[in-house]
Amino acid sequence: MKQYPKIFTAVYRKSGKWYSGWIEEIPGVNTQGKTLSETKVNLKEALNLILETNRIISDKSKGRSVFIREQLSVVA
């Protein structure tokens, strides 16, 4: 199966000397950094970790019940 890049919305905010960042579409994917560049790198890592963890959890559940897996596309 060919993998296509997934596009997410990153939001950044400066608060004092720190930047915070989060992914708008996925609750819990957030980070901070001393610079905007550092925050962007940290946010990509946080997103990859969440996606990888969700895949691992899903894989561990295989065989315990019936799964229907499909691609879902929405415009919001």
TAURVEN-V790063 format. One record per backbone hydrogen bond with DSSP energy under -0.5 kcal/mol. CO is the residue of the C=O (numbers start at 1). NH is the residue of the N-H. If there is no record, write none. Layout:
# TAURVEN-V790063
[[CO NH] [CO NH]]
This chain:
# TAURVEN-V790063
[[6 8] [8 10] [9 24] [11 22] [13 20] [15 18] [18 15] [19 33] [20 13] [21 31] [22 11] [22 24] [23 26] [25 27] [26 29] [28 30] [29 23] [31 21] [33 19] [35 39] [36 40] [37 41] [38 42] [39 43] [40 44] [41 45] [42 46] [43 47] [44 48] [45 49] [46 50] [47 51] [48 52] [49 53] [50 54] [51 55] [52 56] [53 57] [54 58] [55 59] [56 60] [57 61] [58 61] [58 62] [59 62] [61 64] [61 65] [65 63] [67 69] [74 76]]
